[in-house]
Every structure is written in C-alpha cells, then in structure tokens.
C-alpha cells in the first residue's frame, strides 16, 4: 500500500451554516497530510461535498438538506453558497500539500457516486470553483460507468 484514500465529511466540519472547523483533533486534516508524508504515503483527498450513500445525507451537512438551500447536488447559486465555505477551507489546506508543492496529495475527488444530477449536459464535473486550488493536482469524480480524470494528471511531477 502506498496511498491513503480518505473521505472528508462536510457535516463533521460544518455542523451549522457559516462556520467550519479544521483545527484540533480529528478536524485537523493538515496533520493527516503531515503524518502521511512522514510515513511515506500518498493521499487521495475525497471531500465531497457528497461522499457516500451509507451516511445520513451522504455526508452533506444536514442543515443543508432542509430545502432552504435549494435542491441538493445541483448547480444553483443557493446550493453553491451552502457548500462553498466548507470546500474553500478544505481546498486552501489541501493546496499546500499537493505533490506538485512537494506534498503528499496526488489526487482529489470532487464528487462521489455522481450520476445524472445535472440538467446541463455540458457540465462534466460539479463544483467548478474547486479547480482553482489544484496547480497540477488531478481531480476526478466517480460516476456510474465512467472515471473521468483531469488533464492535470499527465502534468503531475512525481517525486
């Protein structure tokens, strides 16, 4: 084994709107990256916001599923407002640990179990704002019968 793949639960880090916690104890993903690097493991970050059907709300913060933020997993402004604070902070931390920055993160999964949620067929990936954080980091989204990977994968400088 040389790669640690982990889901990161939005609801765990943002149990209410307008607040996120990424410091202290199990909230500290920077520490996870540092430990992984110290023991020689690569990381595949999987922050969602949707991560797994086996969890309540799929890993979404439960406050985001009340209807106040519109339909979950669509590209509406209301829904984007709901998840953006969480992903911005996750991405800010993760960007410092990309393999291209001599870090340990080699892949970044934007969504999980992603199937035909989008009405606009030209949208190949959700959450386009997350792309700005990846200098060379390949991003991917798990969809039924496909495994799209970014062109950045070919540019990644492996250590």
C-alpha positions as CSV (number, residue, x, y, z in Angstrom):
1,X,0.0,0.0,0.0
2,X,1.4,3.4,-0.9
3,X,-1.8,5.7,-1.0
4,X,-4.2,6.6,1.6
5,X,-7.7,7.5,0.3
6,X,-10.0,9.3,2.6
7,X,-13.5,10.8,2.7
8,X,-13.9,14.1,4.5
9,X,-17.4,14.6,6.0
10,X,-18.8,18.1,5.3
11,X,-21.3,17.8,8.2
12,X,-18.4,16.9,10.6
13,X,-16.5,20.1,9.8
14,X,-19.6,22.4,9.3
15,X,-22.3,21.3,11.7
16,X,-24.1,24.6,11.2
17,X,-24.1,27.3,8.4
18,X,-21.4,29.9,8.3
19,X,-18.9,28.0,10.4
20,X,-16.2,25.4,9.6
21,X,-13.7,23.8,11.8
22,X,-10.4,22.3,10.5
23,X,-8.3,22.6,13.6
24,X,-7.8,20.3,16.6
25,X,-8.2,16.6,16.9
26,X,-10.0,14.7,14.1
27,X,-10.8,18.0,12.4
28,X,-7.1,18.7,11.6
29,X,-6.6,17.5,8.0
30,X,-3.3,19.2,7.7
31,X,-2.0,16.9,10.4
32,X,-3.3,13.9,8.5
33,X,-1.3,15.1,5.4
34,X,1.8,15.6,7.5
35,X,1.6,12.2,9.1
36,X,1.0,10.6,5.7
37,X,4.1,12.4,4.3
38,X,6.2,11.4,7.3
39,X,5.4,7.7,6.8
40,X,5.8,7.8,3.0
41,X,2.1,7.6,2.0
42,X,0.5,9.4,-0.9
43,X,-3.0,10.8,-0.3
44,X,-6.2,10.8,-2.4
45,X,-8.5,13.5,-0.9
46,X,-12.2,13.0,-1.2
47,X,-14.1,15.9,0.4
48,X,-17.3,15.7,-1.5
49,X,-19.5,17.5,-0.6
50,X,-21.4,14.2,-1.2
51,X,-19.2,11.3,-0.2
52,X,-21.2,8.1,0.5
53,X,-24.8,6.8,0.3
54,X,-24.2,4.9,3.6
55,X,-24.2,8.1,5.6
56,X,-27.1,10.3,6.6
57,X,-27.4,12.9,3.8
58,X,-24.5,11.3,2.0
59,X,-22.0,13.3,4.1
60,X,-23.8,16.6,3.4
61,X,-24.2,18.8,6.4
62,X,-27.7,18.0,7.5
63,X,-28.7,21.7,7.8
64,X,-28.1,22.0,4.0
65,X,-30.7,19.4,3.2
66,X,-33.7,21.3,4.7
67,X,-34.7,22.9,1.4
68,X,-33.5,26.3,2.4
69,X,-30.5,25.9,0.1
70,X,-32.5,24.6,-2.9
71,X,-32.1,21.2,-4.4
72,X,-29.0,19.3,-3.2
73,X,-26.3,18.5,-5.8
74,X,-27.4,20.9,-8.4
75,X,-25.5,23.9,-9.8
76,X,-27.8,26.6,-8.3
77,X,-26.4,29.6,-6.5
78,X,-28.2,28.7,-3.3
79,X,-26.7,25.3,-3.2
80,X,-23.2,26.6,-4.0
81,X,-23.5,29.0,-1.1
82,X,-24.2,26.1,1.2
83,X,-21.1,24.0,0.4
84,X,-18.6,26.7,-0.6
85,X,-17.3,27.8,2.8
86,X,-16.5,24.2,3.7
87,X,-14.8,23.3,0.3
88,X,-12.9,26.6,0.2
89,X,-11.3,25.9,3.6
90,X,-10.6,22.3,2.7
91,X,-9.1,23.3,-0.6
92,X,-7.0,26.0,1.0
93,X,-5.4,23.5,3.3
94,X,-5.1,20.7,0.7
95,X,-3.4,23.0,-1.9
96,X,-0.4,23.3,0.4
97,X,0.0,19.6,0.4
98,X,-0.2,18.8,-3.4
99,X,2.5,16.6,-4.8
100,X,3.5,19.5,-7.1
101,X,4.3,21.5,-3.9
102,X,6.4,18.6,-2.5
103,X,3.4,17.4,-0.6
104,X,1.6,14.1,-0.4
105,X,-1.8,14.7,-2.1
106,X,-1.8,13.1,-5.6
107,X,-5.5,13.1,-6.4
108,X,-8.6,15.0,-5.5
109,X,-12.1,13.5,-5.9
110,X,-14.7,16.3,-6.4
111,X,-17.8,14.2,-6.0
112,X,-18.7,10.6,-5.4
113,X,-21.5,8.4,-6.7
114,X,-22.2,11.1,-9.3
115,X,-24.8,10.2,-11.9
116,X,-27.2,12.3,-13.9
117,X,-27.8,15.1,-11.5
118,X,-27.1,18.0,-13.9
119,X,-29.6,19.3,-16.3
120,X,-26.9,20.9,-18.4
121,X,-25.2,18.0,-20.2
122,X,-22.2,20.2,-21.0
123,X,-21.2,20.2,-17.3
124,X,-18.8,17.3,-16.9
125,X,-17.9,17.9,-13.3
126,X,-19.7,19.5,-10.4
127,X,-18.2,22.2,-8.2
128,X,-16.1,24.0,-10.7
129,X,-14.8,26.5,-8.1
130,X,-12.7,23.8,-6.6
131,X,-10.5,23.6,-9.6
132,X,-8.7,26.8,-8.8
133,X,-6.8,25.2,-5.9
134,X,-5.2,22.5,-7.9
135,X,-1.9,23.6,-9.5
136,X,-1.1,20.2,-11.1
137,X,-3.3,18.0,-8.9
138,X,-5.5,15.7,-10.9
139,X,-9.1,15.9,-9.9
140,X,-11.7,13.2,-10.5
141,X,-15.4,12.4,-9.9
142,X,-16.7,8.9,-9.6
143,X,-19.7,8.4,-11.9
144,X,-21.5,5.3,-12.9
145,X,-19.7,3.5,-15.8
146,X,-17.1,6.2,-16.1
147,X,-14.0,7.5,-14.3
148,X,-13.2,11.0,-15.7
149,X,-9.7,12.3,-14.8
150,X,-8.3,15.7,-15.4
151,X,-5.6,16.6,-17.9
152,X,-3.5,17.7,-15.0
153,X,-2.8,14.1,-14.2
154,X,-0.4,14.0,-17.1
155,X,1.4,17.1,-15.9
156,X,2.0,15.9,-12.3
157,X,5.6,15.8,-11.2
158,X,6.0,12.6,-9.2
159,X,8.7,12.6,-6.5
